[in-house]
Amino acid sequence: MLRIEHLTKKYGAKTAVDDLSLHIQKGEIYGFIGHNGAGKTTTLKACCGIHRFDEGDIWVDGTSIRTDPLSCKKKLAYIPDNPDIYEFMTGIKYLNFIADMYRVPKEERNSRIHEYADKFELTDALADPVSSYSHGMKQKLAVISAWIHRPQLIIMDEPFVGLDPKASHLLKEMMREHCGRGGAIFFSTHVLEVAEKLCDKIAIIKGGRLVISGTMDEVLGADSLEEVFLELEG
């Protein structure tokens, strides 16, 4: 579903991502772990077509994001680490705006908006301007907007930040359901316990370079993810 081959991204003399290769298959929840500044966000934005890169290529379901970014973007959804949402819109206008961009039919969008807004207890706030939302409410709105067009690939940057325990549990269930339908998820997180319990595979990045990747058993052995991460960071 997502194939990253020899990705290199530089900012002037600084190499933010250095020769990174990862493969995320259909049905997989793939966790991306690393300290602040390790290159996680740069990698995720490159996968979404937000950042251009210097070397390598990225394929979404067999399509190169370098040569055909629009086709790739139609197949994915992206949730940034900070939910920058048009604050002049109401919640429902924003969701309809996203649904319009992806040409989601009216009946389908209304059904999904109703379903997810009820689950996240956001229905009563949809008529309010986004500027009145808390960070957690904006994060919930961003999650709903990502799921509304049923993308094949969902890319998320620290998606659990700002969510209350109930909303976090719901998001985990939605992630599993998405992959159960044949989709794929690639997300970064600092919450190592969540990654250890939720992910099928993980990759740890340090200083822009891949340190280790694989299934939980391959990466952890008899240790916890926290122990492995701290050892590699040390």
C-alpha positions as CSV (number, residue, x, y, z in Angstrom):
1,M,0.0,0.0,0.0
2,L,2.8,2.4,0.9
3,R,6.3,1.8,-0.4
4,I,9.2,4.2,0.6
5,E,12.4,3.6,-1.3
6,H,15.7,5.4,-0.4
7,L,13.9,8.6,0.7
8,T,16.3,11.5,1.3
9,K,15.2,15.0,2.3
10,K,17.6,17.8,2.9
11,Y,17.1,21.3,4.3
12,G,20.2,23.1,3.1
13,A,23.2,21.4,4.6
14,K,21.0,19.4,7.0
15,T,19.8,15.9,6.0
16,A,16.5,15.4,7.8
17,V,15.8,12.0,6.3
18,D,18.6,9.8,5.1
19,D,18.1,6.9,2.6
20,L,14.9,5.6,4.3
21,S,13.1,2.6,2.9
22,L,9.9,1.1,4.4
23,H,7.1,-1.0,3.1
24,I,3.6,-0.8,4.6
25,Q,1.2,-3.6,3.4
26,K,-2.6,-3.6,3.2
27,G,-4.1,-4.6,6.5
28,E,-1.1,-3.3,8.6
29,I,-0.9,-0.7,11.4
30,Y,2.6,0.5,11.1
31,G,4.1,2.6,14.0
32,F,6.8,5.2,13.4
33,I,8.9,5.9,16.5
34,G,11.6,8.4,17.2
35,H,12.6,11.4,19.3
36,N,11.7,15.0,18.4
37,G,13.6,16.0,15.3
38,A,14.4,12.4,14.2
39,G,12.7,12.9,10.8
40,K,9.2,11.4,11.5
41,T,7.1,14.4,10.4
42,T,9.3,15.1,7.4
43,T,8.8,11.5,6.3
44,L,5.0,11.6,6.8
45,K,4.6,14.9,4.9
46,A,6.7,13.5,2.0
47,C,4.4,10.5,1.9
48,C,1.4,12.8,1.6
49,G,3.0,15.0,-1.2
50,I,3.3,18.0,1.1
51,H,7.1,18.0,1.1
52,R,9.2,17.5,-2.0
53,F,12.3,15.3,-1.5
54,D,15.7,15.1,-2.9
55,E,16.3,11.4,-3.6
56,G,14.3,8.2,-3.8
57,D,10.6,7.7,-4.4
58,I,7.3,6.9,-2.6
59,W,4.5,4.8,-4.0
60,V,0.9,4.8,-2.8
61,D,-0.8,1.6,-4.0
62,G,1.6,1.4,-6.9
63,T,1.5,5.1,-7.9
64,S,4.5,7.4,-7.6
65,I,3.8,10.5,-5.5
66,R,6.7,12.2,-7.3
67,T,5.1,11.8,-10.8
68,D,1.4,11.6,-10.0
69,P,0.7,13.3,-6.6
70,L,-2.9,14.0,-7.2
71,S,-3.8,10.3,-7.8
72,C,-1.9,9.4,-4.6
73,K,-3.7,12.0,-2.6
74,K,-7.1,10.7,-3.7
75,K,-6.2,7.4,-2.0
76,L,-5.0,8.7,1.3
77,A,-5.9,10.9,4.3
78,Y,-3.5,12.8,6.5
79,I,-3.9,14.0,10.1
80,P,-1.1,16.4,11.1
81,D,0.4,16.7,14.6
82,N,-1.4,20.0,15.0
83,P,-5.0,20.1,13.6
84,D,-4.8,23.3,11.5
85,I,-8.5,23.5,10.5
86,Y,-10.2,26.5,8.9
87,E,-11.5,28.3,12.0
88,F,-14.0,30.5,10.2
89,M,-16.0,27.4,9.2
90,T,-18.4,25.5,11.5
91,G,-17.6,21.9,12.1
92,I,-20.3,20.6,9.7
93,K,-19.2,23.0,6.9
94,Y,-15.6,21.8,7.3
95,L,-16.7,18.1,7.0
96,N,-18.8,18.9,4.0
97,F,-15.9,20.8,2.5
98,I,-13.7,17.7,2.8
99,A,-16.4,15.5,1.5
100,D,-16.9,17.8,-1.5
101,M,-13.2,17.6,-2.3
102,Y,-13.3,13.8,-2.4
103,R,-16.7,13.8,-4.1
104,V,-18.4,11.7,-1.4
105,P,-22.1,11.3,-2.3
106,K,-24.5,13.1,-0.1
107,E,-26.2,10.1,1.5
108,E,-22.8,8.5,2.3
109,R,-21.3,11.6,3.8
110,N,-24.3,12.3,5.9
111,S,-24.3,8.8,7.3
112,R,-20.6,8.8,8.1
113,I,-20.7,12.3,9.7
114,H,-23.7,11.3,11.8
115,E,-22.0,8.0,12.8
116,Y,-18.6,9.4,13.7
117,A,-19.8,12.7,15.3
118,D,-22.1,10.7,17.6
119,K,-19.2,8.3,18.5
120,F,-16.9,11.2,19.3
121,E,-19.7,13.1,21.1
122,L,-19.2,16.0,18.7
123,T,-22.7,16.2,17.2
124,D,-23.9,19.1,19.3
125,A,-20.8,21.2,18.4
126,L,-20.9,20.8,14.6
127,A,-23.0,24.0,14.2
128,D,-20.4,26.0,16.2
129,P,-17.4,27.7,14.5
130,V,-14.1,25.7,14.7
131,S,-12.5,28.7,16.4
132,S,-14.6,27.9,19.5
133,Y,-13.3,24.3,19.6
134,S,-10.7,23.0,22.1
135,H,-7.6,21.2,20.9
136,G,-9.2,17.9,21.6
137,M,-12.4,18.8,19.7
138,K,-10.3,19.9,16.7
139,Q,-8.4,16.6,16.8
140,K,-11.7,14.7,16.8
141,L,-12.9,16.7,13.8
142,A,-9.6,16.0,12.0
143,V,-10.1,12.3,12.6
144,I,-13.7,12.3,11.3
145,S,-12.5,14.3,8.2
146,A,-9.8,11.7,7.5
147,W,-12.3,8.8,7.6
148,I,-15.1,10.4,5.7
149,H,-14.0,9.4,2.2
150,R,-12.9,5.9,3.1
151,P,-9.3,6.3,2.1
152,Q,-7.1,3.3,1.4
153,L,-4.2,4.7,3.4
154,I,-4.4,6.9,6.5
155,I,-1.2,8.7,7.6
156,M,-1.3,10.3,11.1
157,D,1.3,12.3,13.0
158,E,0.8,11.9,16.8
159,P,-2.9,11.3,16.5
160,F,-3.6,10.6,20.2
161,V,-2.3,13.9,21.4
162,G,-5.2,15.9,22.9
163,L,-7.7,13.0,22.8
164,D,-9.3,11.9,26.0
165,P,-9.2,8.2,27.0
166,K,-12.6,7.4,25.5
167,A,-11.7,9.1,22.2
168,S,-8.3,7.4,22.1
169,H,-10.0,4.0,22.6
170,L,-12.5,4.8,19.8
171,L,-9.7,5.8,17.5
172,K,-7.8,2.6,18.1
173,E,-11.0,0.6,17.3
174,M,-11.4,2.7,14.0
175,M,-7.8,2.0,13.1
176,R,-8.3,-1.8,13.5
177,E,-11.6,-1.7,11.6
178,H,-10.0,0.3,8.7
179,C,-7.2,-2.3,8.4
180,G,-9.7,-5.1,8.7
181,R,-11.3,-3.8,5.5
182,G,-8.0,-4.0,3.7
183,G,-6.7,-0.5,4.4
184,A,-3.4,0.5,5.9
185,I,-2.2,3.0,8.6
186,F,1.2,4.6,9.0
187,F,1.4,6.8,12.1
188,S,4.0,8.3,14.4
189,T,3.6,8.4,18.2
190,H,5.5,9.1,21.4
191,V,3.1,6.9,23.4
192,L,5.1,3.7,23.3
193,E,2.6,1.6,25.2
194,V,0.0,2.4,22.5
195,A,2.4,1.4,19.7
196,E,3.3,-1.8,21.5
197,K,-0.3,-2.9,21.9
198,L,-1.7,-1.6,18.7
199,C,0.9,-2.0,15.9
200,D,1.5,-4.9,13.6
201,K,4.9,-3.5,12.7
202,I,7.1,-0.6,13.9
203,A,10.1,1.3,12.7
204,I,12.5,3.3,14.8
205,I,14.2,6.3,13.3
206,K,17.2,8.3,14.7
207,G,18.9,11.3,13.2
208,G,17.0,10.7,9.9
209,R,18.2,7.1,9.5
210,L,16.2,3.9,10.0
211,V,17.6,2.1,13.1
212,I,15.3,-1.0,13.1
213,S,12.0,-2.2,11.6
214,G,9.8,-5.3,11.6
215,T,7.1,-7.0,13.5
216,M,6.8,-6.5,17.2
217,D,8.4,-9.9,17.9
218,E,11.3,-9.2,15.5
219,V,12.0,-5.8,17.1
220,L,11.3,-6.5,20.8
221,G,12.3,-10.0,21.5
222,A,11.7,-10.4,25.2
223,D,12.0,-6.7,25.9
224,S,9.4,-3.9,26.0
225,L,9.3,-1.2,23.3
226,E,10.4,1.4,25.9
227,E,13.5,-0.7,26.7
228,V,14.4,-1.2,23.0
229,F,13.8,2.5,22.2
230,L,15.9,3.7,25.1
231,E,18.7,1.3,24.3
232,L,18.8,2.4,20.6
233,E,18.6,6.0,21.6
234,G,21.4,5.6,24.0
